[in-house]
Amino acid sequence: MVGSLFPLLSSFSSVRSDLLPLVFLAIALDIGIVGLWYAIGVVLQNNSVKKSAVGELYQAFGTAVIAFIVLFTVLTFSSVFYQSLDATTLMNHTTMSSMCTNLESNSMLSLLNNSKGSVLETQTNNGICDIVSKHSTVTQQADYPLAASGVVIANLTNQSVQNLNSLFVFDAYLGFLEKLAPSMAWCVGTVVQCATPLTPGPPFFMFTFSAKPYAGYRLIYSSANQLIVLFSTAIESFVAQLVMIQVFLYAWPWLLFAGLLLRATFFTRRIGGLLIAVAIGAIIIYPTVFSIEYLSLGNGVSSGYNSTYGFNSITNLPLSGGPYTLNFFVQPKMSDVLNDNGNGCYITGSNPITTMEETDAGWLLVPFSSVYSGIAGSFGAFVSSAPSFPLPYPSNPGGSIPPNGNACKPSEASALVFKVAEAYGISGVTAYFLPIINIIITLSAIIGLSGLMGGDTSLAGLGKFI
């Protein structure tokens, strides 16, 4: 886990005390070199050498001014930014801490629960939750906006994992129905002949009938598989964002002061300016953009999605079981989407797949009545519509079949694919669209800041992407 890679988050104050003297030493050394440079120009009576030395002297003084401005900006902005977020309903430290506690207690993903090495871990000082719950020092206030963004992304990751798990159950159930082939046989002969038709001889009469009433579910099953791949990729996107946030929470003080140190010398100035810009982009630009998005959209933007239901959350959204309010940061809960109006296409329980298969397969082994009624029902349905084959689970987990019952009607199963696609469209905004926008904005700001500080602006070819 990322948390285990960094035993202790970098302190802005400690890194400043370690590296700031080196920054001023480098500036003084650069001024000394420039003085020698100018003296050589005087001795050689070379005006171009003297002019370049004077220009470098301005750069040295400029680095000192930049160091003061950057440090003042980070200290001031961190305090103002923290106070501004703490005054909001969605991103104050109480809300973030509550979200952390819920994730650590209930998440099925070890990356998020309170296990050792989790990115949220509070047992050491390297977890995101530890940062949002402690906010008294300069480092904690500077880290808070980025850490709060990480908590929101962790919550989205947890929702996506739950949704993927629900989709897996739905996928397994449709696959079971697609392959389901109940059969029955009539045999006239001795008991031995009917039990083992090949020995001692063939029976007098043998008739076997088998059908796959849900074979057409293959089309639905294939479509659902594609959506499952997209949800899996969404989880990877969220995890990648979490890892990057954890890395920059550790690295930004080192990037900032290392950049000031490298900018103080003329032969490392370009990389130094770039490192300063990266640090500012990570600790100020990205969390600012993310906070604006979350504070604008986190309370929901519209209502009317009555066919899907949302996760319980600490916002003012309806609880599970009510109309879903469109909210890109609170995904539709897939288990409720798939089980909308009790359509029988989603199974529940501690071990739902095993329970379902055992119940349905066991019922199909009952002689005569169960198999005969099912196949007869399928024959009747072929005339006017898709077959309707009654199964006890999950329509009635107790085992009895309701009148004209059906485990999962084809019309319901096909409609669910579109509902899942709609839910994915909502989830995809925060999984793909907003991260791309945030990356472009942050990289653009880094390139601009790097240029202002005399740093590199190519970013190894990424400048063309921007």
N, C-alpha and C positions, 0 to 999 in steps of 0.2 A: 504494500500500500504506500501511497505517497507520504502519508503522515509518518511512517516509520523511516523514511529517507532523511527527514529533517528532524532531529531530536528536539530542537528548540527553534522557534521562530525568531528571525532576526529582529533585534530591537533597533529602532531608528536612533535612539540615544546612544546605545553602545557602539553601533557602527559609526556614528558621527564622532564619538570620542576616539575611536580607533583610527579613522581615516581622515578626518578633517585636518589634523596637524600635518598629515602627509600632503594634503591638497595645498596648504599654504607653503610647505617646504618646496613642493614642486614649482609653485608660482615664483618663489624667491630664487630657486635654482634657474628657472627660465629667464628671470630678469638678469641674473648674473651672466648667463650665456649670451643674452642680448647685448649686455654691456661690453663683453669681450668682443662680440661680433661688431659692434659699432666702433670699438677702438681699432680693430683691424681695418675697417673701412677708412678711418681717419689716417692711419699709417700708410695705407695704400693709396690714399686720396681718390677713393672710388665712391662716387656719389650714389650709385645704385646699391652698393652694399650698405651704406649708411641709411638709405631710405628703407631698405628691407628690414634693417635692424630696428628702426623707429616703428615701422608697421608691426613688427613682432612685439615690441614693447607695449603698443596699444592693445594687442591681443592678450598679453599677460595681465594688464590692468582690467581688460574686459572680462577675463576669466574670473578674477576676483569679484567683480561686480555681479557677474552671472551667478557665482556661488552664493553671494548674499541674497540675490533676488530669488533663486531657486529654494534656498532654505527657508526664507521668509514666506514664500508662497506655500510651500508644503506645510509648514507649521500653522499658518493662518487658515489655509483652505481646509486642512484636516479638522480643525476645531469647528469652523463654520459649517462644513459639510456634515459632520457628525450631528451637530445641534439641529440642523435642518431636517435630517432624516429622523432623528429621535422625536421630532415634533409631529411626525406623520403617524397615521394609524397603521399603515401597512409595513413600515420599515423601522419602527422604533425598537429599542433593545428588548422590551418585554415581549413584543410580538415575535421577534426573531428567536428569542430564547425558548418561547413556547413551541415554535415550529421545530426547533432543534430537539427539544425533549420528546416531542411526538415521533420524530423520525428515528431517534436513537432507540426508543422503546418499541416501535412497531414495524420498522422497516425489515423486510426479509432479505435485504441486500447487505452483505457484510461491509461493503464500502461505505454504508451510511449508518448502520446501527452502532451501538456502543461497544464494538469489539476493538481489540487492539489494532492500531494501524488505520482505523477509519479516518476519513477526511474530516469527520465531525467530532472526533474524539475529544472528550473533556478531561480525561484522566491525566493528560499531560498538557503542556502549553503549545502544542502544535496543531490543535484542531480548530476548525472554523467556528464551532459552537463555543469554544473557550474564548475566542476573540469577541464575539457579539455579546457575551455575558459579562465581560470585563472591559470597561471603556473609560478608565480614569487616566491612563498615561497617554503621552503624546503618540507613542507607537500604536496603542490600541485604538485611539481615535482616528489615526491615519489609516489603519487597517480596516476599520469598521465598514466603510461603504463597500469595499471589495469583498469582505467576508460576508456581509449581508446579501450581496449578489450571489455568493456561493451557496448560502442557505436556501435562497429561492430556487436556484438551479438544482440543489439536492432534493428539494421537495418535488420538483418536476420529474427528476430522475426516478424517485420512488413511485410516483403515479404511473410513469411509463412502465416500470417493472411490473406493477400490479396489473396493468392493462395487458401487457404481453402474456402474463401468466393466465389471465382470463381467456385470451385469444387461443392459447395453447389448449385449454380445456375444450373450447368450442371446436377447434381444429381436430382434436382427438375424437370428439363425439361424431362429427360429420364423417371422419374417416371410418369410424366403426360402422355407421349406417350405410356408407357407400359399399363397404365390403360384405355387409350382412347378407347371407344367402340361406334363409330357412328352407328346409326340404322335408318331404314326407314320402313314404313308400308303402305299397301294398304287396304282400307276399302270400302265395298259396303253395303250401308244401309242408314238409315236416319242420319241426322246431329247429332241428340242426341245419336243414337246408336254408331256412330263412335267416338264421343267425349267421351262418357262414356259407354264403351262396356258392362258393367254389368247391366245397367238399361236403358230403361225399358225392354230390351231384347238383346240377342246377335245379332250382325249385320249378314247380309246374307253371307258376305265373309270378312275374315280378314287374311292378310298375313303380317308378321313382319320379318324383317331381321336385324341382328346385327353382327358386326365383330370386332375383336381386331387386326387390321393390324400390330401393333407393339408389340404384346404380347411377341415375341421373345427377346425383349429388356431386359427382366428380367435377362438373363444371363449377359448382359453388365452392367446392373444396379447393380447387385450383386458384380461384380468385381470392379466397381467404388466405391462402399461402402467401400470395404476393403482398397482401397487407401486413402479414406477420413479419415479413422481411423488412418492410418499411418501418414498422415499430421497433424492430431490433436495431436498425440503423439509427433511429431516433435516440435510443438509449446510449449507443456509442457516442453520439454527438453530445449528449448531456454529460457523460462521463469525461469526455475530452475537455469540455469547458471546466468541469470541476478540477481536473488535474492541473490545468493551466492556471486557474485561480490560486490553487494551493502553492504552485511553484512561484508565482509572482508575489504572493504574500510573504514568502521566505526571501525572495531575491531582490525586491525593489530597493531596500536601503543600500545593498551592495552595488546594484546597478547605478544608483544615484551618485554615491560618493566615489565609486570607481570611475564613473564618467567625468566627475569634476577633477579627479586626479589625472586622468589621461588627457583631459582638455588643457591642462596647464602646460603641457609640453607641445611644441610645434609639430613634432613628428608623429604624435598620437592624437592630435586634436580632432580629426574627423571621427574616429571611432569613439572618442570621449563624448563629443556632442551627441552622437547617436545613442549612446548608453543613457545619457541624461534624459533624452526624449523618450526612450523606451520606459524608463522608470516613471516618468510623469504620465505617460499614456496608460500604464498599468494601474497606477494608484489614484489617478484623477479622471482621465478622459473616459476610460471604459466604465468604471462604476457610475459616473455621471450619466452617461447615455443609458445604461441599464436601469438606473433608478428612475429616470424620466419615463421609460417604457413601462416599468412595473407600477409606478404610482399612477400612471395614466390609464392602464388597462387592468390593474389588479383587482378592481372592484366589479369587473364585468362591464360589458358594453351594450348588451341588449338581452332580450328574453324571447321566448317563443319556441325553444327547442324542447317541445314537450315529450319527445320520444326518447330522450336521453337524460341521464341524471348525473349530477356532479359528486365529486368526493366531498366528504365533510372537510371543512377547512376553518381557519380562524378568521376568515373574512366574513362579510355579511351575506354570502351566497346561501341559497336554500340547502337544507340537508338532503341527504340521499333519500329518494322517494318522492321528491317534489320536482317541479319544472326546472330544467337546467337553464341557468343564465349564462349566456355566452361569455366565457372568460378564458383567454389564451393562457393564463397561468394556473388555472384549475381545470384540468382536462376532464372530459366526460368519463365517467366510471364505466369501464367496458363490461363488467359483469352485469350491471343494470341495463346497459344498452342491449346486450345479448339476451337478457331475460325479460325484455320489455313485455308487460302485460301477461307474463307467465306463458310464453309461447311454446315452452317445452324444448327449446333448442339450446338451453344452457343447463348444466347440471351442477349441483352444489354438494357440500358435505366435506368431511375431513379427508376423504380419499374418493372423490367423485367419479373418476374414470373407472377405477376398479369396481366400485359399487354398482355403477351403471352396467358395465359389461357382465358382471356376475348375475345381476337381477334379470336383465333381458335374455341372456343366453340360457339361464336356468329356466325361465318361463317357456322359452321356445323348445325345451326338451320335454315338456309335458305332453304326453301322447294325445293325439286326436284333436281335442277341442281347440287348444291354443293355436297350433300350427294350421289346422284346417280353417279356422275363422280368419286368420291373418291372410292366408293365400287367397281365400275366397274374396276377402275384401279387396285385395289387390286386383283380382280379375275384374271386379265390378268397376273399379276406378279407371281401368285402362280405356274404357269406352269414351268417357267424357273429360277426364282430367288426369293429372298425375296420380299415381297410386297412393292410397292412404292405408298404411300398414300399422295396426295398433300395437304398441309396446307398453309395458307397464312403467318403464322408467324413462324420463323423469316425470311423466304426466301424473303418475301416482306411485311414489317410491314404496308404498306399502305392499304392492304386488298385484292388486286387482286392477283390471282395465276399465276405465270409464266408458260409457256408451259412445261408440264411434270415436274412441280415443285415438290419439296419434302422438308419437313421441316428439316429432318435429315436422310440421307440414312443409312441403316443398315451397309453398308461397311464403311462409314465414322465413325459411332458411335463405331464400334468395333475397328477400327484403333486408335481411340482416347484413348482407354484404355491403349494401348501399349505406346502411346506417353506420357500419364500421368505417367505411370510406369517409363519411361525413365527420365522424369523430376524429379520424386521422387528419383530416384537413384542419381541424381546430388545433390538434396537438402539433402538427407540422409547422405552425407559425413560430412557436417558441423553440422547436427542435432544429429548424433549418433557416427560416426566413430572417428572424430577428438576429440570430448569431452572425449570419453573413453581413447584415447591415452593420452590426456592432464592430465586426472585424474591419470592414472597409472604413468606417468613421475613425476608429482608433488608429489604424495604419496611416490614414491621411493626416491625422493630427501629429503622429510621430514623425512623419516625413517633413511636415511643416515646421515643427519645433526643432528637429535636427538641423534643418537648413538655417533657422534663425541663430542657432548656437554654433554654426560653423561645422556641423557634423555631416556625416555621409547621408545622402538622400536617395541612394539607389536601392538599399535594402536587398542586395543580392538579386536584383531583377524584379522585386515586388513592386517597385515604383511603376513599372509598366502596367501591372495589374490594377493599381489604383487609378 
